[in-house]
Amino acid sequence: MNRGLFLLACVSGFLAVAFGAFGAHGLKQLVSAEMLGVFRLAVEYQFYHTFALMAVALAKPWVDSPLLNWAARLFIAGMLLFCGSLYALVLTGHKWLGPITPLGGMCLLAGWLLLAAGVWRSRGAQ
């Protein structure tokens, strides 16, 4: 197990719950229903990729590939860019953050591909 990565996933999970609660209770009266939906989307994707980070951390003993490290890095970058830009967009209203979101989405997609490639090419335990 990659202990540091698993710990980072735990922190990300904590933050996703906190952001989700903030979105459900604190933002309801402050932003439009559309922006609330955007915030919820960011929370959902943060959760999905928190679990992906946990999977990468736990797969270390069975999947012997440096591609796992790259997948984790891309998941982290993707969460920061995709989820972070959506959170910031909702909280600040700055529309210029919009173009950052697809870059984060590309990182998330690439992370999944590298995770799959790492498992495929692994010489770890069967």
PECORRA-V444975 format. One record per pair of residues at least 4 apart in sequence whose C-alpha atoms are under 8 Angstrom apart, sorted by the first residue. I is the first residue (numbers start at 1). J is the second residue. If there is no record, write none. Layout:
i = (I & I)
j = (J & J)
This chain:
i = (1 & 1 & 1 & 1 & 1 & 1 & 2 & 2 & 2 & 2 & 3 & 3 & 4 & 5 & 5 & 5 & 5 & 6 & 6 & 6 & 6 & 6 & 7 & 8 & 9 & 9 & 9 & 9 & 9 & 10 & 10 & 11 & 12 & 12 & 12 & 12 & 13 & 13 & 13 & 13 & 14 & 15 & 16 & 16 & 16 & 16 & 17 & 17 & 18 & 19 & 19 & 20 & 20 & 20 & 21 & 21 & 22 & 22 & 23 & 23 & 23 & 23 & 23 & 24 & 26 & 27 & 27 & 28 & 28 & 28 & 31 & 31 & 31 & 32 & 33 & 34 & 35 & 35 & 36 & 36 & 37 & 38 & 38 & 38 & 38 & 39 & 39 & 39 & 39 & 40 & 41 & 42 & 42 & 42 & 42 & 42 & 42 & 43 & 43 & 44 & 45 & 45 & 45 & 46 & 46 & 46 & 47 & 48 & 49 & 49 & 49 & 50 & 51 & 52 & 52 & 53 & 53 & 53 & 54 & 55 & 56 & 56 & 56 & 56 & 56 & 59 & 60 & 60 & 61 & 62 & 62 & 62 & 63 & 63 & 63 & 63 & 63 & 63 & 63 & 64 & 64 & 64 & 64 & 64 & 65 & 65 & 65 & 65 & 65 & 66 & 66 & 67 & 67 & 67 & 67 & 67 & 68 & 68 & 68 & 68 & 69 & 70 & 70 & 70 & 71 & 71 & 71 & 71 & 71 & 71 & 71 & 72 & 72 & 73 & 73 & 74 & 74 & 74 & 74 & 74 & 75 & 75 & 75 & 75 & 76 & 77 & 77 & 77 & 77 & 78 & 78 & 78 & 78 & 78 & 78 & 78 & 78 & 79 & 79 & 79 & 79 & 80 & 80 & 80 & 81 & 81 & 81 & 81 & 81 & 81 & 82 & 82 & 82 & 82 & 82 & 82 & 82 & 83 & 83 & 83 & 84 & 85 & 85 & 85 & 85 & 85 & 86 & 86 & 86 & 86 & 87 & 88 & 88 & 88 & 88 & 89 & 89 & 89 & 89 & 89 & 97 & 98 & 99 & 100 & 101 & 102 & 103 & 104 & 105 & 106 & 107 & 108 & 109 & 110 & 111 & 112 & 113 & 114 & 115 & 116 & 117 & 118)
j = (6 & 57 & 58 & 59 & 60 & 61 & 6 & 57 & 58 & 60 & 7 & 57 & 8 & 9 & 53 & 54 & 57 & 10 & 53 & 54 & 57 & 58 & 11 & 12 & 13 & 50 & 51 & 53 & 54 & 14 & 50 & 15 & 16 & 46 & 47 & 50 & 17 & 46 & 47 & 50 & 18 & 19 & 20 & 43 & 46 & 47 & 21 & 43 & 22 & 23 & 43 & 24 & 40 & 43 & 25 & 26 & 26 & 27 & 27 & 28 & 36 & 39 & 40 & 28 & 30 & 31 & 36 & 32 & 33 & 36 & 35 & 36 & 90 & 36 & 37 & 38 & 39 & 90 & 40 & 90 & 41 & 42 & 86 & 87 & 90 & 43 & 86 & 87 & 90 & 44 & 45 & 46 & 82 & 83 & 84 & 86 & 87 & 47 & 83 & 48 & 49 & 79 & 83 & 50 & 79 & 83 & 51 & 52 & 53 & 75 & 79 & 54 & 55 & 56 & 75 & 57 & 72 & 75 & 58 & 59 & 60 & 68 & 71 & 72 & 115 & 63 & 64 & 68 & 124 & 124 & 125 & 126 & 68 & 118 & 119 & 122 & 123 & 124 & 125 & 118 & 119 & 122 & 123 & 124 & 118 & 119 & 121 & 122 & 123 & 70 & 118 & 71 & 114 & 115 & 117 & 118 & 72 & 114 & 115 & 118 & 73 & 74 & 111 & 114 & 75 & 110 & 111 & 112 & 113 & 114 & 115 & 76 & 111 & 77 & 111 & 78 & 107 & 108 & 110 & 111 & 79 & 107 & 108 & 111 & 80 & 81 & 104 & 107 & 108 & 82 & 83 & 103 & 104 & 105 & 106 & 107 & 108 & 83 & 84 & 104 & 108 & 84 & 85 & 104 & 85 & 100 & 101 & 103 & 104 & 105 & 86 & 100 & 101 & 102 & 103 & 104 & 105 & 87 & 101 & 104 & 88 & 89 & 97 & 98 & 100 & 101 & 90 & 97 & 98 & 101 & 91 & 92 & 93 & 94 & 97 & 93 & 94 & 95 & 97 & 98 & 101 & 102 & 103 & 104 & 105 & 106 & 107 & 108 & 109 & 110 & 111 & 112 & 113 & 114 & 115 & 116 & 117 & 118 & 119 & 120 & 121 & 122)
